[in-house]
Amino acid sequence: MNEKEYITIPKLAKLLGLSRIAVYKKVKNGEIKAIKIGRIYAIPKEYVSGILGRKVSEKARKEIDKAIQKTLREYGDTLKQLGDE
């Protein structure tokens, strides 16, 4: 494992302000992508920036755009009225 390419769960927990157990649970549930190397989990650093909200993946961006379009379609008139107040 190259230290420059991966971050450990304890380090990620500290960055996120969560407990190590909470991060382990997120890894086990698949909410955080990690690889298991021996007895430890390693999270790719490129993925960490997405977790921290610094970079939005193309897939996430498309889902956000779809949600915005749906909201505007369903509540557009109401939002316009609220904006006028």
Residue pairs with C-beta under 8 A, 6 or more apart in sequence:
1 37
1 42
4 45
5 44
5 45
6 35
6 42
6 43
6 44
6 45
7 15
7 42
7 43
7 44
7 45
7 48
8 40
8 41
8 42
8 43
9 20
9 23
9 24
9 27
9 34
9 40
9 41
9 43
10 20
12 23
12 32
12 43
12 48
12 51
13 19
13 20
13 22
13 23
15 48
15 52
16 23
16 51
16 52
23 32
24 41
26 32
27 34
27 41
27 43
32 43
32 47
32 51
33 43
33 44
33 47
34 41
34 42
34 43
35 41
35 42
35 44
36 42
43 51
49 55
50 56
50 57
50 60
56 64
71 79
72 79
